Amino acid sequence: MYKAPRGTSDILPEEQQQWNYVKDIATTLAKSYGYGLLETPIFENTNLFSRGIGQTTDVVEKEMYSFEDRGGESITLRPEGTAPVCRAYLEHGMHNLPQPVRMFYLCPIFRYERPQSGRYREHHQFGVECIGDIDPSIDAEIIVMAWSLMKNLGLADLSLLINTIGDSKCRPSYIDELKLYYSGQINKLCNDCKNRLSRNALRLLDCKKDGCIKIADKAPHILDHLCSDCLDHWHQLIGHLDYLGIPYTVNRKLVRGFDYYTRTVFEIQPAEEGAQSNICGGGRYDGLMEQIGGPPTPGIGFGVGIERLIINLERQNVSIPVSPPASVLVAHIGDEAKSIALMLSHKLRQTGIDTILGPSGRSLRAQMRYVNSANIPFAIIIGEQEIQKNVVVLRDMTLGEQTELTFEDAVTKMRDVEKA
């Protein structure tokens, strides 16, 4: 028997309430900040990601789903959301629009990772990108937006971690000092960090191995090596967050996993410890446009995995509004009643009322059990007596009351209830 591929999962109808709750709140928040929805293809040219994310990142080296299509072009399933947004910005001449351009997306992401709780080979992401403004106030707005998303969802006990990683002017000298420090610790490093030392030294600070964490704790701090522009940007950002009353912790080891990040980086984590505790992350990427062939254009954004949000909503027992599958079920007894029930169900749906036709061939008692088990608030009953009297019985399942009504009055009554 076939099963969903490893690291993927089906989102069943009964699970859609959680998903819709998250997506509706995220979409409403994005629109309240003036962001418009952007949908990009599920796959892109491989070079977009290898150039944009960085050749020495784990995503590019180990995790991308890449293949050659029938035309001989190397194609990659989307492993992250920012590079495609930037590609769309360039391709469609969005630099001619009033800046900054604000966009959000809801899309599947694909990475070949070892599946575990909160980490999947296909997961779904909500993200926002603000392109075309370098001012620190935009950084603050993006961070506040991410923090507000968590609060609007009902999550608590969260930590906001922020840092700066400088830019192309000041970061090289810091990396040189970082390499010098780690060279004296090389025998204590894990194999991955020994490789990172020569290829991607900044990621040394991000290792989750206990021994490497202790070494990173005593590593040089980038805040001591920032150029004047980056230092000013950092101080302004901190000032904005303080003024807004947003609680944060400066984590000098926070670097994020993609090479395109510059200056501001941040993550939001719940109280639970572990490698998968991060539920939201983002930062500034002022050099990404140039890396993928465009002119210098600043940008900043964040992404959040919907699956991880749902896991944390469940852990914290956040109450999610649950709607019944329909407003009314039309129960029927007999073949003639079935035809009438079909017609009445059709009229109700045309009026905008979600309607389920009662299960065929079942007793009235069985159909009422169905109504109760599905928490459907109303039932309309049609049997031989109702046909003879040219009426239906409308039963309010919450109050336990029922009324005889004509077909037209039943439709009107349900329409009024729906509007109330």
Sequence and secondary structure as in RCSB ss.txt:
>XXXX:A:sequence
MYKAPRGTSDILPEEQQQWNYVKDIATTLAKSYGYGLLETPIFENTNLFSRGIGQTTDVVEKEMYSFEDRGGESI
TLRPEGTAPVCRAYLEHGMHNLPQPVRMFYLCPIFRYERPQSGRYREHHQFGVECIGDIDPSIDAEIIVMAWSLM
KNLGLADLSLLINTIGDSKCRPSYIDELKLYYSGQINKLCNDCKNRLSRNALRLLDCKKDGCIKIADKAPHILDH
LCSDCLDHWHQLIGHLDYLGIPYTVNRKLVRGFDYYTRTVFEIQPAEEGAQSNICGGGRYDGLMEQIGGPPTPGI
GFGVGIERLIINLERQNVSIPVSPPASVLVAHIGDEAKSIALMLSHKLRQTGIDTILGPSGRSLRAQMRYVNSAN
IPFAIIIGEQEIQKNVVVLRDMTLGEQTELTFEDAVTKMRDVEKA
>XXXX:A:secstr
     TT     GGGHHHHHHHHHHHHHHHHHTT EE    SEEEHHHHHHHH TTSHIIIII  EEE TTS EE
EE S SHHHHHHHHHHTTGGGSSSSEEEEEEEEEE     BTTB SEEEEEEEEEES   HHHHHHHHHHHHHHH
HHHT  SEEEEEEE   TTTHHHHHHHHHHHHHTTGGGS HHHHHHHHH GGGGGG  SHHHHHHHHTS  GGGS
  HHHHHHHHHHHHHHHHHT   EE TT   S TT EEEEEEEEESS STT   EEEEE TTHHHHTT     EE
EEEEEHHHHHHHHHHTT       S SEEEEE SHHHHHHHHHHHHHHHHTT  EEE  TT  HHHHHHHHHHTT
 SEEEEE HHHHHHT EEEEETTTTEEEEE HHHHHHHHHHHHH 
